[in-house]
Amino acid sequence: MSDHRQIFLHGALGQRQLNEVLGSLMAGLILYPEEIWLVSAWITDFVLLNNSTGNWDSLTPSWGCRDVMFSEVLVLAVNSGCKLNIVVNDKQINRRFINNLSKQIGDKENYRCEISAPLHTKGLLSQSFFLRGSMNFTYSGTNKNDEHVTLTTHADTISEARIEFEGHYFNGSSI
């Protein structure tokens, strides 16, 4: 059994695969909270879950039958017990996303954000997985650009990334 999966975002199939994988990973974190590292040079909101049929209502019925945004899933993850560490570049578009996210998060103790320049690293890391690659966590990154990401559950790779993130980020200013 393989401990990694590659996703190529060349079109509708890759985009659907990414949304299914990312949505499932986030749902798992909401149900079984872990610390999350979200490192992305650019970050904007995008539709993550299609809840038009109510399939995701078990996470929270308050979403209703509609598309659910990435930020809403992050907020629910933190409010469900995940600790969220976000690292982004110092750009206005990132600050807009971070400010909107900060307003929605109820548990500020489990949320922190750092502006890190220059930043090119991209990934979503937990104790269970590491999703990494060329994709920024933006609408364009998830829906338009030709991107490549790899999901790994390999313990050594996850551990190495965690050590790197913890040693490199949040040594300066946080917002």
C-alpha positions in Angstrom: 0.0 0.0 0.0 1.4 3.4 -1.0 1.9 6.2 1.6 1.5 9.0 -1.0 -0.9 10.2 -3.7 -0.1 12.7 -6.5 -2.7 15.0 -7.9 -2.2 17.0 -11.1 -4.5 19.9 -11.4 -4.7 20.0 -15.3 -8.4 20.5 -15.4 -11.8 19.4 -14.0 -10.7 15.9 -13.0 -7.6 17.1 -11.0 -9.7 19.9 -9.4 -12.3 17.4 -8.4 -9.7 15.1 -6.9 -8.1 17.9 -5.0 -11.5 19.1 -3.6 -12.4 15.5 -2.5 -9.0 14.9 -0.9 -8.7 18.3 0.8 -12.4 18.2 1.9 -11.9 14.7 3.3 -8.7 15.7 5.1 -10.3 18.7 6.7 -13.4 16.7 7.7 -11.1 14.2 9.4 -9.4 17.0 11.3 -12.8 18.4 12.4 -13.8 15.0 13.7 -10.4 14.2 15.2 -8.7 17.5 15.9 -5.0 17.8 15.4 -2.5 20.7 15.1 -2.6 22.1 11.5 0.1 24.0 9.7 -1.1 25.9 6.6 1.9 27.5 4.8 1.1 29.3 1.6 2.7 32.4 -0.1 -0.8 33.4 -1.2 -4.2 32.5 0.4 -7.7 33.4 -0.7 -11.1 31.8 -0.2 -12.5 29.2 -2.6 -15.3 26.7 -2.6 -14.1 23.5 -0.8 -17.2 21.5 -0.2 -20.3 21.0 -2.3 -23.0 20.5 0.3 -25.9 21.0 -2.0 -27.3 17.6 -1.1 -26.4 17.9 2.6 -23.7 15.2 2.5 -21.5 17.2 4.9 -24.2 18.1 7.4 -22.8 15.6 9.9 -19.9 18.1 10.4 -22.3 21.0 11.1 -25.9 21.3 10.0 -25.6 25.1 10.1 -24.0 25.1 6.7 -27.2 24.1 5.0 -27.4 22.9 1.4 -24.9 25.2 -0.4 -21.3 25.5 -1.3 -19.0 25.8 1.7 -15.9 28.0 1.6 -12.4 27.0 2.6 -12.4 29.6 5.4 -15.6 28.2 6.9 -14.0 24.8 7.1 -10.9 26.2 8.8 -13.1 28.1 11.3 -15.0 24.9 12.1 -11.7 23.0 12.5 -10.4 25.5 15.0 -13.7 25.8 16.9 -13.7 21.9 17.0 -10.3 21.8 18.8 -7.6 22.0 16.1 -4.7 24.4 16.6 -4.2 26.3 13.4 -0.9 27.9 12.4 -1.0 29.9 9.2 2.1 31.4 7.5 1.7 33.7 4.5 3.5 36.5 2.6 2.9 40.1 3.5 0.4 41.0 0.8 -2.9 42.8 1.1 -4.9 39.9 -0.4 -3.5 37.6 2.3 -4.2 40.1 5.0 -7.8 40.4 3.8 -8.3 36.6 4.1 -6.5 36.4 7.5 -8.6 39.3 8.9 -11.9 37.7 7.8 -10.8 34.4 9.2 -9.7 35.9 12.5 -13.1 37.6 13.0 -14.9 34.2 12.6 -12.7 32.1 14.8 -14.1 31.8 18.3 -11.1 30.1 20.0 -8.3 32.5 19.5 -6.0 30.4 21.8 -5.9 27.8 19.0 -5.1 30.2 16.2 -2.0 32.1 15.1 -0.8 33.6 11.9 2.6 34.8 10.8 3.6 37.1 8.0 6.9 35.7 6.6 8.7 37.3 3.7 10.0 36.0 1.5 7.8 32.8 1.4 7.5 30.2 -1.3 6.9 27.0 0.7 3.4 25.6 0.3 1.7 22.9 2.3 -0.9 21.7 4.7 0.5 19.6 7.5 -1.0 17.7 10.4 0.1 14.8 12.6 -1.5 12.4 10.0 -0.6 13.9 6.6 1.3 16.4 4.6 -0.2 17.9 1.4 2.6 19.7 -0.4 3.4 21.0 -3.9 3.3 23.9 -6.2 -0.2 25.0 -5.3 -1.0 28.1 -3.2 -4.2 27.8 -1.2 -6.1 30.3 -3.4 -9.0 30.2 -5.9 -6.6 30.2 -8.8 -4.3 27.6 -7.2 -7.2 25.2 -6.7 -9.3 26.0 -9.7 -7.3 27.6 -12.6 -3.6 27.0 -12.4 -1.6 24.0 -13.7 -0.5 22.7 -10.3 0.9 19.5 -8.8 0.5 18.4 -5.2 1.4 15.2 -3.3 -0.4 13.9 -0.3 1.8 11.7 2.0 1.1 9.8 5.2 4.7 8.7 5.6 5.6 9.3 9.2 9.2 10.3 8.6 8.2 12.9 6.0 5.5 14.3 8.3 8.0 14.5 11.2 10.7 16.2 9.1 8.2 18.8 7.8 6.9 19.4 11.4 10.4 20.0 12.7 11.1 22.4 9.8 7.9 24.4 10.3 8.2 24.6 14.1 11.9 25.6 13.9 11.5 28.2 11.1 8.1 29.9 11.7 6.8 32.0 14.6 10.2 33.1 15.8 9.3 36.7 14.8 6.1 38.6 14.6 2.6 37.1 14.5 -0.6 38.7 13.7 
